Amino acid sequence: MRILGIDPGSRKTGFGIIDLQHRKTVYITSGHIKTQSSLMPLRLGEIFTGLTEVIEQFQPTMAAIEQVFMYRNAASALKLGQARGVAILACVQYNLTIHEYAPTKIKQTVVGKGHASKIQVQQMVKVLLALPSTPQEDAADALAVALCHARYE
């Protein structure tokens, strides 16, 4: 089973792909889609295009995505929701089943604390996947989403 984890964002959307083989997780790839445009509709298009390229190249069988949470303000939450919607659409286009997890559930599963720091998430992802170096923040968050799903699958 190949799991695509997604950490949605309007400026940077993280992605991480792992395989789940006999209850063991294996790292495949990770990264982020950094949008270039200052216009939100164009950024959403970039996220959609970037994720469809990742899906086509790595052929995940399912996706897991972080749920929306109230961030700094309502405007930020709306932008995050739009980015999340585009990410979900990219997955639906490829008939991937989508699982959603709250940020605290993801952190609790990966780190053991629901309010863990970004650095703690990065370090635990590195350890759990036996990575040679610490993944970039958005990629680590996306890998954490995938690991969370693997734990409950």
N, C-alpha and C positions, 0 to 999 in steps of 0.2 A: 504494500500500500504506500503510495507516495502522497505526502501531505504538503500543500502550499499554505504557509502561514503569511498573513497580511497584517501589517501595522499601517493603517490608512493615515494619510496626512495630505494637506493641500499643497504643501511645498515639497515634502519628501514622503514617499510611500515606501515603506520597507517591505521586503519579501524574503522569505526563507523557505527552502524546500528540504524535507527530510524523508527518508524511507523508514517505514516501520516493518522490520523483519523479525518475526518470532519474538515480539515484545522488546526488541532491541532497536534503538534509533540510530540511523546512519545519516550523516550530513551529506547533502548533495550540492547545494549552492545557496547563496544569499547575496543581498545587495539592496539598493534602493533606487527608486525612480525619482530623480530630482527634476522638478518642473522648471522650465526656463521662462515661460511667459508671465507677464504681470496681470493678464486678464484671466479671471477665474474660469470661464468656459474653455479657454485654450489649455489651461492647466489640467482641467478634467479630461480633456482629450488626450493629453500627454500621458496621464495616469492610465487611462484605458488602453492606449496603444502599447505602453510599456508592459503592462500586465499581460496583455494578450500575447506579446512576444515571448514572455517568460513561460506562459502556459503552453504555447506551441512548441517551444524548445525542450522543456523538461517534462511535459505530459503528466502533471499530477492527477491523481484519481479523486481527490477531494480537497476542499479548502477550509481553513479556519481563519476567522477574522475577529479583531478586537471590536467590542461593542462601543457605541458612542457614550461618552461621559461628559458632564458639564466641565469645561476646562476653564479658561480665564474669564470668558464672557459668552453671551449668547451668540454673537457673531462668529466667534471661533468655533463654537459647537456646530453651527450651521455649515460652515465651510468643511469641517471634519465630516459631518454627515453626508455632504455632497461627494466628497472624495471616497467615502465608504460605499456610497451607492454605486458609484462608477466601478469600484473594485468588485462589488457583488455582481454587477452586470457583466463584467468581463468573465467572471467564473461561470455564471449562468449560461453565457453564450457557448461555453464548452461543456455544458451539462455536468459540471462539478457539483457535488452536494456541498452545502455550506453550513458550517457550524460556527456559532457565535459564543464568545466568552467575554466576561467582564474583566477589566484590567486587574482588579484585585484577585480574581480567580486565577488569572494567568500568573501573576507574581507569587501567589500562595503556592501554586503547583510547582513552579520552577525554583523559587528561592526559599519558600517556607514561610514567607511573611507577605501579607496582602498589600502592604505599603512599602515594599522594597524600593530602593533607589535604582536609577538607571544603571549605575555602575555595578550594583549587586546583580542585576539581571544579566548584564554583559558577562560578568565573571562566571556566573553559574551556567550560562549557555556555553561558554568556552569549555568548562569542565564537563558538563553533561554530554557534549558532542565531541569531546577530545580534540578540540580545534588547536592548531599550532599558535594562533594569536587571537586576541580579543576582537570580536566582530564590531563593526561600526554600529552606532547606537540604534538606528532604525532597523538595520538588518538583525541585530540581536533581539529587538522587540518582536520582530516577525518570526524569528526562529523560536522564541519563547511561546508565541501563540501556537505554532505547529507542535512544539513539545507538549503543551497543555493538552491539545487534542489527542496526541498520541497516548497520553496518560489515561484518558477517559474513553478511548476507542476500544 
